[in-house]
Amino acid sequence: MADINRDDAEIELAYPPRFNFGERVISRSVVRNDGTYRGYDVGDVLVNKGDLGYVVSINTFLQQYYIYAVDFIESGHRVGMRAKELCTLDNLPAEVLAQLGDKAGSLRTLGSATAME
């Protein structure tokens, strides 16, 4: 275990989790199987950039990082991801919503079973 390379000096666990249970998130990057996802070959794509999912659990890794278990709707995969690999759809900052303008309204229904009014 002495050869584990930590890519961040910051301890995420010093702060509350960035995402909550049930929060809608999208993947900011492609996620490939590193050999820990059973039934798929190493290197197979599990999640594509922009895939929509829901946070179903929050765990920790190396007493430094939060790992968010995310259920991705289209692929049906449940994948553990770091906060830097995800973007929220439910709690976007006001300046982002302002930049989206009229398109921001469509985010409310993205991933919902029924359209919201």
Secondary structure, DSSP 8 states (H G I E B T S, - for coil): -TT---S-SS-GGGS--SS-TT-EEEESS-EE--S-STTS-TT-EEE-TT-EEEEEEEEEETTTEEEEEEEETTT--EEEE-GGGEEESSS--HHHHHHHGGGHHHHTTTT-SS---
